[in-house]
Amino acid sequence: MEILTVQALDAEGRGVARNAQGKVVFVEGALGAERVEARKVHDKRKFQLAQATRILEPAFGRREPRCPHFGRCGGCATQHADARTQMAAKQRGLEDCLARIGKVKPESLLPIVYGEEWGYRRRARFSARYVESKGGALVGFRERRSTLVADMRRCEVLPPGIAGLIAPLRELVAGLSVRERLPQIEVAAGEGGTVLLLRHLEPLSAADKARLRAFAQHHGVNTWLQPEGPDSAKPFWPEAHEPLRYDLPEFGLRIRFRPSDFTQVNFGVNRVLVSRAIGLLDPRPGERIADLFCGLGNFTLPIAVRGAEVIGFEASASLIERARQNALENGVVAQFEVADLFRPDLGHFGRFDKFLLDPPREGAAGVVKALPEAWPRRIVYVSCDPATLARDADTLVNAKGFRLVSAGVVNMFPHTAHVESIALFER
């Protein structure tokens, strides 16, 4: 055991300290400004991993975790810290990445966007395992830093209607003939109901299908089956139902989606994020704007509502088709095109005044490296990974002549190590 003074909270929810030899120690269960007793878990060449065993001097921002599974379940990392402590750490993490990786500093910091802390997660990917020694099937998130499925019965970050399905799903899986060949259950809740998407590696028996129908009817959910890749996902029961959707009321939009489509997990914070992104982009009639990695049109359609000419680009042809359908159903004029944005060739679409980027965790290196010298004059970059945002900021500022006008964090994923960031670049 060692007594450590914790200096800060890192982006993964670990306290950061130095031991008597000056080596950095990442302490699970500790917060910044705390004095703790810690047990060494791993000793690496450049740092140590440790577990706090006793909090000697607690931080002002410490609180009791709300979930009884916290610490074992890998779904959350920072329930022991209040929202301000969590977001201050994420803001520092973004600033550190920009300075260390991107060698840039924003001219101003955007106010942190907060949202509901509990019951916010409208999408979840549960692992399913039949473990006879545990008395049957386990359904839930994986244990922290492990491939094992956490033995959980509730979840505080899921809406009550979804969290209440965890125990019944355990019973359902345990009773299926394919219980050892059903690795995953995705849950997607929209304004039009809740869908359970079951990934099964062997065909379901007639008895399995009867159990699924009965489960869906009893719990008031829709069930989909996915026997192969994502494109194989199809409705099972009932075959006809109201499509899932989320609303962007500020723009008068209703976005429909399939349970296998990418959407933000936090609908409330997504509305604020879209509003902020559109405010920074400031689309106006007469401007041509490209929305890159556009998905279902989460940003494209609001841009069009503001009167600009907009083209949404996305690699997935199926997403592009649904984006076009969303535009049609909302009565919005927007163009959508399939494009490989990791090796982009957008020159034949003409000149654009502004870009909106919302890439996956890999970032948008191909796009920013291929930018012409004369345009666009403004870029709003929405990121789910501060490190790749910082890497691309280095290219934009230090190679392409942009200024990093502002940057900030958005609390899309409370209690987790993940953070959504937004940055504004101008020539």
C-alpha positions in Angstrom: 0.0 0.0 0.0 1.1 3.6 -0.7 -0.3 7.0 0.3 -0.7 9.2 -2.8 -1.8 12.8 -3.4 -3.9 12.8 -6.5 -3.3 15.8 -8.8 -6.0 15.5 -11.4 -8.7 13.3 -12.9 -7.9 11.9 -16.4 -10.4 11.4 -19.2 -10.9 7.7 -18.3 -12.0 8.6 -14.8 -8.7 7.7 -13.0 -6.9 9.8 -10.6 -3.4 10.9 -11.7 -0.6 11.0 -9.0 3.1 10.5 -8.7 4.7 8.0 -6.3 7.8 8.6 -4.1 10.0 7.7 -7.1 8.3 10.3 -9.3 6.6 7.8 -11.6 3.1 8.6 -12.8 0.4 6.5 -11.1 -3.2 6.2 -12.5 -5.4 5.4 -9.6 -8.8 3.8 -10.1 -11.5 5.1 -7.8 -9.6 8.4 -7.0 -10.4 12.0 -7.9 -8.2 15.0 -8.3 -7.3 16.9 -5.1 -7.7 13.7 -3.0 -5.3 11.9 -0.6 -5.7 8.2 -0.9 -4.3 4.9 0.1 -3.7 2.8 -3.0 -2.7 -0.7 -4.0 -0.4 -1.2 -7.0 -2.0 -3.3 -9.7 0.4 -3.1 -12.6 3.9 -1.6 -12.8 4.7 -0.5 -16.4 8.0 1.0 -17.5 6.7 4.6 -17.6 3.7 4.5 -15.3 1.8 2.4 -12.7 -1.8 1.4 -12.4 -3.3 1.3 -8.9 -6.6 0.9 -7.1 -7.7 3.2 -4.3 -8.4 1.2 -1.2 -9.2 4.1 1.2 -10.0 7.7 0.7 -8.1 9.7 3.3 -9.1 13.2 2.2 -12.0 13.2 -0.2 -12.4 15.8 -3.0 -15.2 18.4 -2.9 -16.7 16.8 -6.0 -16.9 13.3 -4.7 -20.3 11.7 -4.3 -21.7 8.2 -3.7 -22.2 6.2 -6.9 -25.9 5.8 -7.7 -25.6 2.3 -9.3 -24.8 -0.8 -7.2 -22.9 -2.2 -10.1 -20.5 0.7 -10.4 -16.9 -0.3 -10.2 -17.5 -3.7 -11.8 -19.7 -2.8 -14.8 -17.7 -1.2 -17.6 -20.6 1.0 -18.7 -19.6 3.9 -16.4 -16.3 5.2 -15.2 -17.0 8.3 -13.1 -20.2 8.0 -11.1 -18.1 8.8 -8.0 -17.6 12.3 -9.3 -20.3 15.0 -9.7 -21.1 16.5 -13.2 -18.9 19.5 -12.8 -15.9 17.4 -11.8 -16.4 15.0 -14.7 -16.8 17.8 -17.3 -13.9 19.8 -16.0 -11.7 16.8 -16.5 -13.0 16.3 -20.0 -12.5 19.9 -20.9 -8.9 19.7 -19.6 -8.5 16.5 -21.6 -9.5 18.3 -24.8 -7.3 21.3 -24.1 -4.4 18.9 -23.4 -4.9 17.0 -26.6 -5.1 20.2 -28.7 -1.8 21.5 -27.1 0.1 18.2 -27.0 -1.0 16.6 -30.3 -2.2 19.5 -32.3 0.2 22.1 -31.1 -2.7 24.6 -31.1 -4.8 26.5 -28.6 -8.3 27.8 -29.1 -8.8 31.5 -29.0 -11.8 31.0 -26.7 -13.4 28.1 -24.9 -17.1 27.3 -25.5 -19.3 26.9 -22.5 -19.7 23.3 -21.5 -23.0 21.7 -22.6 -24.6 19.8 -19.7 -27.6 17.5 -19.9 -29.6 14.9 -18.0 -27.2 12.6 -16.0 -29.5 9.7 -15.6 -31.8 7.8 -17.9 -30.3 9.5 -20.9 -28.9 6.5 -22.9 -31.4 5.7 -25.7 -29.2 3.1 -27.3 -27.3 0.3 -25.8 -25.4 -2.8 -27.0 -25.7 -5.6 -24.5 -23.5 -8.6 -24.5 -25.3 -11.9 -23.8 -23.7 -15.0 -22.4 -25.1 -18.2 -21.0 -23.1 -19.0 -17.8 -24.4 -22.0 -16.0 -22.3 -21.3 -12.9 -24.1 -17.9 -12.6 -27.5 -19.6 -12.7 -28.3 -19.0 -16.4 -27.9 -16.1 -18.8 -26.2 -12.8 -18.3 -27.3 -9.8 -20.3 -25.6 -6.4 -19.9 -22.5 -4.4 -20.4 -19.1 -6.0 -20.0 -17.1 -5.8 -16.8 -14.6 -3.0 -16.5 -11.4 -3.8 -18.5 -12.7 -7.4 -19.2 -14.5 -9.4 -21.8 -16.8 -11.0 -19.1 -20.4 -9.9 -18.9 -21.3 -8.0 -15.8 -23.9 -9.7 -13.5 -26.3 -6.7 -13.5 -30.0 -6.3 -12.9 -30.4 -2.6 -13.3 -28.8 0.4 -15.0 -29.1 4.0 -14.0 -28.1 5.6 -17.3 -30.7 3.8 -19.3 -34.3 5.0 -19.4 -36.4 3.0 -16.9 -38.3 1.3 -19.7 -35.1 -0.1 -21.1 -33.3 -0.8 -17.8 -36.4 -2.8 -16.7 -35.8 -5.2 -19.6 -32.5 -6.5 -18.3 -33.8 -9.1 -15.9 -36.6 -10.3 -18.3 -34.0 -10.6 -21.1 -31.9 -12.8 -19.0 -34.8 -15.2 -18.6 -35.6 -15.0 -22.3 -32.1 -15.8 -23.4 -31.8 -18.7 -20.9 -34.8 -20.3 -22.4 -33.8 -20.2 -26.1 -32.3 -23.1 -28.0 -29.6 -20.7 -29.4 -28.7 -19.3 -26.0 -25.0 -20.1 -26.5 -25.0 -18.7 -30.0 -26.7 -15.3 -29.2 -23.8 -13.0 -28.4 -25.5 -9.6 -28.5 -28.7 -7.7 -28.1 -29.0 -4.1 -29.2 -31.6 -1.8 -27.7 -32.8 1.3 -29.5 -35.5 3.6 -28.1 -37.0 6.4 -30.2 -40.1 8.5 -30.2 -41.8 5.7 -32.0 -41.1 2.9 -29.4 -38.4 0.5 -28.5 -36.7 -2.1 -30.6 -34.7 -5.1 -29.5 -32.2 -6.3 -32.1 -31.0 -9.8 -31.5 -27.8 -11.0 -33.1 -28.0 -14.8 -33.5 -25.4 -17.1 -35.0 -27.7 -20.0 -35.6 -31.3 -20.2 -36.9 -34.1 -19.8 -34.3 -36.4 -22.7 -33.7 -40.1 -22.5 -33.9 -40.2 -22.5 -30.1 -37.7 -19.7 -29.9 -39.8 -17.6 -32.3 -42.9 -18.2 -30.2 -41.0 -17.1 -27.0 -39.8 -13.9 -28.8 -43.3 -13.0 -29.9 -44.7 -13.6 -26.4 -41.9 -11.5 -24.9 -42.5 -8.6 -27.4 -46.2 -8.6 -26.8 -45.8 -8.7 -23.0 -43.2 -5.9 -22.8 -44.6 -3.8 -25.6 -41.4 -3.8 -27.6 -40.6 -4.5 -31.3 -38.1 -7.3 -32.1 -35.7 -7.4 -35.0 -33.3 -10.3 -35.9 -29.8 -10.0 -37.3 -28.5 -13.4 -38.5 -25.4 -12.0 -40.3 -24.0 -8.5 -40.9 -25.8 -5.2 -40.1 -27.6 -5.2 -43.5 -29.3 -8.5 -42.6 -31.2 -6.9 -39.7 -35.0 -7.1 -40.3 -38.2 -6.7 -38.3 -39.4 -10.0 -36.7 -42.4 -9.1 -34.5 -44.5 -7.2 -35.3 -43.5 -7.0 -39.0 -45.3 -3.7 -39.4 -44.7 -1.0 -36.7 -44.1 2.7 -36.4 -40.5 3.5 -37.4 -38.1 4.8 -34.8 -37.5 8.5 -34.9 -36.1 11.4 -32.9 -37.1 15.1 -33.2 -35.2 18.3 -33.7 -38.0 20.7 -32.7 -35.9 23.9 -33.1 -35.8 23.1 -36.8 -39.2 21.4 -37.1 -37.6 18.1 -38.1 -38.4 14.5 -37.4 -35.5 12.0 -38.2 -36.4 8.4 -38.8 -33.9 5.6 -38.2 -33.4 1.9 -38.1 -32.2 0.2 -34.9 -28.9 -0.7 -36.6 -28.3 2.9 -37.8 -25.8 5.2 -36.0 -27.6 7.9 -34.0 -26.4 9.7 -30.9 -27.3 7.9 -27.7 -28.5 11.1 -25.9 -31.4 12.7 -27.8 -31.7 15.7 -25.5 -28.0 16.7 -25.7 -28.0 16.0 -29.4 -30.6 18.7 -29.9 -28.3 21.1 -28.0 -25.3 20.0 -30.0 -27.1 20.5 -33.4 -28.2 23.9 -32.3 -24.7 24.9 -31.3 -23.1 23.5 -34.4 -25.6 25.3 -36.7 -25.1 28.5 -34.7 -21.3 28.3 -35.2 -21.6 27.4 -38.9 -24.2 30.2 -39.5 -25.6 28.8 -42.8 -27.3 31.5 -44.9 -29.2 31.6 -48.2 -26.8 31.7 -51.1 -24.1 29.7 -49.4 -23.0 26.2 -50.5 -22.2 23.9 -47.6 -20.9 20.4 -47.4 -21.8 18.1 -44.5 -19.2 15.4 -44.4 -20.0 12.1 -42.6 -23.6 13.2 -42.7 -25.3 9.9 -41.7 -29.1 10.3 -41.6 -28.9 14.0 -42.0 -28.6 15.0 -38.4 -26.9 18.3 -39.4 -27.6 18.4 -43.1 -31.4 18.9 -42.7 -31.0 21.7 -40.2 -28.5 23.4 -42.5 -31.1 23.2 -45.3 -33.8 24.6 -43.1 -31.7 27.7 -42.6 -31.7 28.3 -46.3 -28.3 27.2 -47.5 -27.6 24.9 -50.4 -26.2 21.7 -48.8 -24.8 18.4 -49.9 -24.5 15.6 -47.4 -21.7 13.1 -48.0 -21.5 9.6 -46.5 -19.8 6.3 -47.3 -22.9 4.1 -46.6 -25.3 3.9 -49.5 -28.1 2.7 -47.2 -27.7 5.7 -44.9 -27.7 8.0 -47.8 -31.0 6.5 -49.0 -32.5 7.0 -45.6 -31.2 10.5 -45.4 -32.9 11.3 -48.8 -36.1 9.8 -47.4 -35.9 11.9 -44.3 -35.4 15.0 -46.4 -38.5 14.1 -48.5 -40.7 13.3 -45.5 -39.7 16.6 -43.9 -40.2 18.6 -47.1 -36.6 19.8 -47.0 -34.5 20.3 -50.1 -31.1 18.7 -49.6 -28.7 16.7 -51.8 -27.1 13.5 -50.5 -24.2 11.7 -52.2 -22.2 8.5 -51.5 -18.5 9.2 -51.1 -15.3 7.6 -49.6 -14.3 10.4 -47.2 -11.1 8.7 -46.1 -9.9 9.2 -49.7 -12.1 12.1 -50.8 -12.6 13.4 -54.3 -15.2 16.1 -54.0 -13.8 18.5 -56.6 -16.4 17.8 -59.3 -19.1 19.0 -56.9 -17.8 22.6 -57.1 -16.7 25.1 -54.5 -18.1 25.1 -50.9 -18.2 28.1 -48.6 -18.4 26.1 -45.4 -17.9 22.5 -44.1 -19.4 20.6 -41.3 -17.4 17.5 -40.2 -18.8 14.8 -37.9 -16.4 11.9 -38.5 -16.1 8.6 -36.6 -13.4 8.1 -34.1 -10.8 7.8 -36.9 -11.2 11.5 -37.6 -11.2 13.3 -40.9 -7.5 13.2 -41.9 -8.2 12.5 -45.6 -10.6 15.4 -45.8 -8.4 18.1 -44.1 -5.3 17.1 -46.0 -7.1 17.4 -49.3 -8.6 20.8 -48.7 -7.9 23.4 -51.4 -6.2 26.6 -50.5 -9.1 28.9 -51.3 -12.1 27.2 -49.6 -13.9 26.5 -47.4 -13.6 29.6 -45.3 -15.2 28.1 -42.2 -15.3 24.6 -40.7 -17.3 23.3 -37.8 -15.8 20.0 -36.6 -17.9 17.7 -34.3 -15.7 15.0 -32.8 -16.1 11.9 -30.5 -12.4 11.6 -30.0 -10.3 14.6 -28.8 -7.1 12.9 -30.0 -8.1 12.7 -33.7 -9.7 16.2 -33.5 -6.3 17.5 -32.2 -4.4 15.7 -35.0 -6.7 17.2 -37.6 -6.5 20.6 -35.9 -2.7 20.5 -36.4 -3.2 20.0 -40.2 -5.9 22.7 -40.4 -4.0 25.4 -38.4 -0.3 24.6 -39.0 -0.6 23.4 -42.7 -3.8 24.9 -44.1 -3.9 28.4 -42.7 -7.0 28.1 -40.4 -7.4 29.7 -37.0 -8.9 27.6 -34.2 -11.5 30.2 -33.1 -13.2 28.2 -30.4 -13.6 24.7 -28.9 -15.5 23.0 -26.1 -17.0 19.8 -24.8 -20.5 18.4 -24.7 -21.7 16.0 -22.0 -23.2 13.5 -24.5 -22.0 10.5 -22.3 -22.3 11.3 -18.6 -20.3 9.0 -16.2 -18.3 7.5 -19.0 -14.8 8.2 -20.4 -16.2 9.3 -23.7 -16.7 13.0 -24.7 -18.2 14.8 -27.6 -16.3 17.9 -28.7 -17.0 20.8 -31.1 -14.5 23.2 -32.7 -14.8 26.2 -35.0 -12.0 26.9 -37.6 -11.8 29.9 -39.9 -9.3 31.0 -42.5 
